[in-house]
């Protein structure tokens, strides 16, 4: 356990992989980055598709609401909807359900899902690549420090953004009560089988 923790901490602060590829690897970093105000990034779920989509998530003026745009093949940006940063839900604009944007929408929803229901160590799913363009998601400055590049936000903006979010909580897929109930069932079944055996024994 301690080793896991250490591994995660080292990985987060000197994230050479994320730094080289400008890739965001953790769900909490992804949340802070995409809702920083001026985030521009690319998503590719390369286990499912070769398609890469460029996104922009911008402040819309209303708190907690951010406008999401996707770049089309011709370099033209279209707004696909509004994302709620507290509920992590995407509300699509009318007409944005076109097949050309299908992959982009599912990928973006998947990103929101992986923030809402993070994995145990808060890493994003394997093969799911969220890549920024080397600029801070809030003030648009060029990122230089490896740590900043790994999280997509510069050190100064990170100081402001850090206090905005409560840390993510991992919920195991099965609750403690569920597991206890399951144990109880198993114990009942074992008891039944044992009872049957003891009944049979005198006959044989
Ligand atoms: Zn910044």
Boltz pocket constraint, residues with backbone or C-beta under 6 A from the ligand:
constraints:
  - pocket:
      binder: B
      contacts: [[A, 136], [A, 137], [A, 138], [A, 139], [A, 140], [A, 141], [A, 153], [A, 154], [A, 155], [A, 156], [A, 157], [A, 158]]
      max_distance: 6.0
